């Protein structure tokens, strides 16, 4: 018996007729990589919050002068935002896009 948190093995789909899959191996692989990137992004956000809370704590403990953690928060935040945009907006290249590009070649 498996649970939702068990690793997925696409080579032996559970309960599927072999050769009669709704999805191609390439589509499954793309989806698996997308899920892995979402998991990594989630861990990156947690790291961002923990590290920056620590830095703000150090800033507060050392006198609360110039807010230097803002540089780390802003810089890392921009990179995290770019990564999130990449994770949630990236889609696979379609055959139609490739054909359109080839037709437009001069």
C-alpha positions, 0 to 999 in steps of 0.5 A: 500500500502506498501513500501520497508522500511515497516517491513516484516511479514512472517506469511501473505505473500502479494500476495502469495498463502497460502501453496504454498511458494517458501521458508520454514518458516525456510529459511525465518527466517534465511534470516530475522536474516541475514538482521537484523545482516547486519543492526546492522553491519551497525550501528556498523560501523557508531558508530565506525567512529563517536566515533573514529573521536571524539577521534582523535579530543580530541587527536588533541585538547590536543596537538597531542602527542602520538597517543593513539586513535590508540589503540581504532581504532585498537582494535575495528577495529579488533572486527568489522572486525571479526563481518563483516566476521561472518555476510557475511560468515556464512551460515546455516547448511545443511542436507548433512553436518549433514549426512556427520558428522554422517557418519564420526563418529567413 
